[in-house]
Structure formats: C-alpha cells, structure tokens
Amino acid sequence: MKTYAFELSGEHETLPRSEALALVEIYSSGFQELCFLDQCLIVEAKGLDVEAVGNRLAMTHRIIEVLAICDARHDALAEVVSNLELPQKRYLVRARRIKDAMPKADEVEREVGRFLFQRGFRADLRNPGMMLRAIITGGKIVLGLEVARSDRSSFEARRPHLKPFFHPGVLMPRMARALINLSQARAGERLLDPFAGTCGILIEACLIGIESVGVEVQARLVEGAMCNLTGLDCALFLGDAKRLPFKDSSFDTAVLDTPYGRSAKIEAESKELLLEESLDELHRVIKPVKRMIIVADRPIEATVTEAGFEIMQRHTDRVHRSLTRHIFVCRKAAV
C-alpha cells in the first residue's frame, strides 16, 4: 500500500475531505485514513487509480504520493530530505503553507533544494522529471511526489452565467461535481436529477462518463436547459418528480438540489409535500445500497428517514445570510 496526501481546498470545512474519501473508496482495492490535518488528508491505499481520482476531484488541488512527514522544523526537514529515496531525475520543488503555518513556503523550497543539490540532484524549472510538493500544516511538513492535479480552472469556465441559458439560484459547478463524487457514481452508471433546472448537475456528471438523466417540471426551464446540453450525452424530460416515469431500481444514484427560494416554482400544495412524495419515488427507482445526495434549505432528517433512506453524512453550506444549504449523503437500505 502507498500513502497519499490530498491537498484540499479551503472553500468548505467538511466537503473536500468527504469528497476525497468517497473517491478513494471506489478507486482503490482498500484504504484507511491515517491523518487529517488542516486542508490535508492523508490516506493509505492499495491500487489507487490516482489519475481517475484527479480527473474527478472538485475540492482538492493536488494528490501527492507521500515520501516523508516530519515536524515543521528546519532540522527535521533536513534529516528527511537527506534520506529520501528518489529517482535520478531533474526536479522542481514547490511548497504550500496552509494559512499561517510555519515555516514559510519559500523557506521550505530553499531547504529542500539545498539538500538535494548537495546529494547531486539538479533542479529544472521548465521540464522537470519529477515534481516535489510540500504541504506545511498542523505543525507538520508533508513531502512527496505530485501524482495528480485537479483542473479547477475548467469549473470556472462552466460558471452558470457563462452558459447559454441561465437561471438564478443554481449550484456552482465545483459544488455540483463534489456532490456527484459524494454519490460514488462510476462511469457508465445511471444518475438521476429529478429537479434538473438548468442541468448543472447533469453536465458535471456527463463530463466524467456517468449516464445522466434529468426531470424538470417547468417547460420553459426544459427548453432553455436543452441549450446547455448541446454536445453532451444527457437526457432531459419534462415531468414531475412526484411521479417519475421510470422502472423500479433503474438508477444507481440520484443527486438533487430541491426547490427553494423566490425563483423556485413549486408544483405541489407545499414544499413539504413535494419533498415527501419525491423521496418516495426516488426510493422506488434507486437500486438498493446505493447512495443519494439531497440538498435542501432546511434540516429534513425526519423526512429522509421516513422515506426509507439511511443518513450517512450531513454537511452545511452557508451561501449568504438568508440561505444555508443542508446536504445529506443518504443510502437506500438493502432489500
């Protein structure tokens, strides 16, 4: 087994760690979490497909194959660098300091470079054969080889207002992707969004090879969202989440951002009734032991459990003063 460090983004307190662990579980043959430092998750995993994980991650900057972990002191760093087993390749070393952790990133880079130079290694800023990465956090320095990097800039290019059709109150692409990753859906599996809206969730799922199906009750949103799906292999239907036109156990997962806010149109007597009947339908169409991710504007634990789902994780996401999203990672019980 190898040890990996996930250099997490600081955009959310709990989601980056949970997203990384969800993907490690499905892309390895076994793993255990060793340590969780500020914005740094360290796991031991067997057969981890780091390329696949890196291509999916939304809230992680880099994955590092850990070579050493030491106390955040110059003498401790000098000792581990002097004993590192490295291939005879030209290197580039970069460090990241989490918040106000010490020592500073440039000091760590200089120290690593100095000791490697003394050992006969040479740096190459343009075309290095290996990328050394140090994370300075929680009184420790985590040092290793960068093996994967998330393309976070691509999410910025897919921001909602840049798409052909825009509607307010939608999830940002990074959040949508993170929720999909929490569902543990694999390429080739079927994902349902019964409140598809402008199809942000479907787009992110489709881009990583998941068969994506959406249902939306408002005809004008369906018409507009079809523009966003141009060139993508997604299916979108005009329909009611309370009466889904699908067979029992026909989906591997569901990811849904339930209607809320002034821009949301509720096709039911109340939001409570809409949620209750929609969850009953979702319980029918999702396969046993599979996950479902629900986003709501309030705590809905009782409604979720009454529909027959087990709540595995809870997260909150404060959007602004009047809106806090409640995120539930659920699982349908075995038959």
Secondary structure as GFF3:
##gff-version 3
##sequence-region A 1 335
A	DSSP	beta_strand	2	8	.	.	.	ID=ss1
A	DSSP	alpha_helix	15	26	.	.	.	ID=ss2
A	DSSP	beta_strand	30	37	.	.	.	ID=ss3
A	DSSP	beta_strand	40	46	.	.	.	ID=ss4
A	DSSP	alpha_helix	50	56	.	.	.	ID=ss5
A	DSSP	beta_strand	60	71	.	.	.	ID=ss6
A	DSSP	alpha_helix	74	82	.	.	.	ID=ss7
A	DSSP	beta_strand	91	97	.	.	.	ID=ss8
A	DSSP	alpha_helix	105	118	.	.	.	ID=ss9
A	DSSP	beta_strand	130	137	.	.	.	ID=ss10
A	DSSP	beta_strand	140	149	.	.	.	ID=ss11
A	DSSP	alpha_helix	152	157	.	.	.	ID=ss12
A	DSSP	three_ten_helix	160	162	.	.	.	ID=ss13
A	DSSP	alpha_helix	173	183	.	.	.	ID=ss14
A	DSSP	beta_strand	190	193	.	.	.	ID=ss15
A	DSSP	alpha_helix	200	207	.	.	.	ID=ss16
A	DSSP	beta_strand	211	216	.	.	.	ID=ss17
A	DSSP	alpha_helix	219	228	.	.	.	ID=ss18
A	DSSP	beta_strand	234	238	.	.	.	ID=ss19
A	DSSP	beta_strand	253	257	.	.	.	ID=ss20
A	DSSP	alpha_helix	271	285	.	.	.	ID=ss21
A	DSSP	beta_strand	291	296	.	.	.	ID=ss22
A	DSSP	alpha_helix	301	306	.	.	.	ID=ss23
A	DSSP	beta_strand	309	320	.	.	.	ID=ss24
A	DSSP	beta_strand	323	332	.	.	.	ID=ss25
###
